[in-house]
Amino acid sequence: MVQLKVFRLNPEKEEDASYVTYEIEGQDSLLMALRFVREHIDPSLAFRDFHCAKGVCGSCIMRVDGKPRKACETMLISGRTYLIEPLEGKRIIKDLVVREG
């Protein structure tokens, strides 16, 4: 079992920015865990999911416990809580999706 404390922001309601904690089990990578959350718990969760999932393209980079990490390469450890946030210094489009470039 892991907990993902995920930053949530709808740009139309910036004053409602918050963190939501999801508790899940059985996922190896952060990318797979986020996909599981979106498919089974919260379909409104936004993150970049049109990428290689092999650590090549870098489109899944987000902050994990304050450090930039590729979600596809971040392996989760059972019993831990992870703080998941968008990259710093980027304009947030929604939740974990930021404007590239």
N, C-alpha and C positions, 0 to 999 in steps of 0.2 A: 504494500500500500504506500502510495506517495501522495503528497499534497502539492498542488500547484496554486500558488497565490498569484493571480493574473491581473495585470492592469487592464482596466476596461474604460474606454472613452468613446462616446458618440459625439463627433464634432459639432453636431447640431445642438448638443446640450453639454458643453464643456464643463459647466458647473457641477455636473453629475459624475465627474471622473471618480473612479473608485477601484478597489481591489476585490476580486471575487476568488474564493478558495474552492477548488475542486479536488475531491479525494477520489483517486482511481487506483486500480491495481493491474498488473500484468502487461505493462507497456515498457519496452526497452529504451527507446529514445524519446526525447522531448517532443520531436516532431510527431511521432506515433501517438504520444499521449495527448497532444493538442488535437490531432485528428479524432481520437476517441471522444474527447470532450465535445467537439463540435458535432459529431455524428450521433452520440448517445445521450448527452446531457444538456448541451446548450448550443443549438444551431446558429445562434447569433454571434458566436465568437469569431473574430476576424484575425487572420494571420496569413502570411504568404504561403500558399500551398500549391503553386504551379511550377515547382522547381525540380531539380534533378534527384533530390533525396540521397545524394551520394557524396556530399561535401565539396562539390566542384563549383557550383554557380554562386553560392553565398547569399542567395536571396532570402534564406530563412534566418539570417542573423538577427538576434535580439539580445537583450540583456538578461542574463541568468545569474541571479545573486549578485547583481551589480557589474558583471563583466560581459563584454560582447562575446557571444558564442553562437555557433551554428546549431540550430535546433536538431538537425538531422544527425549531428555527431555528438550531441550531448546525451550521454547515457544516464539514466535515472537509477538511483539507489533506493531500494525499499526502506521505508521508515523516515525518509527525509521530507522536508518542506522546501520547495524551490520558489524563489521570488522571480516572476517572469514579467519583464517590462520591455517597451519599445526602445530602440536605440536612442541615446541622448543626442541632442543637437539636430534632430530631424523633425520635420513637420509631421505630426501624427494625422493619418487619414482616418483610421478607426482602430481601436484596441492596440494590437501589436503591429499593425501595418503602417509603415512610414513612407514618406515620399523619398524615392531613390534619387541619387545624384548629388 
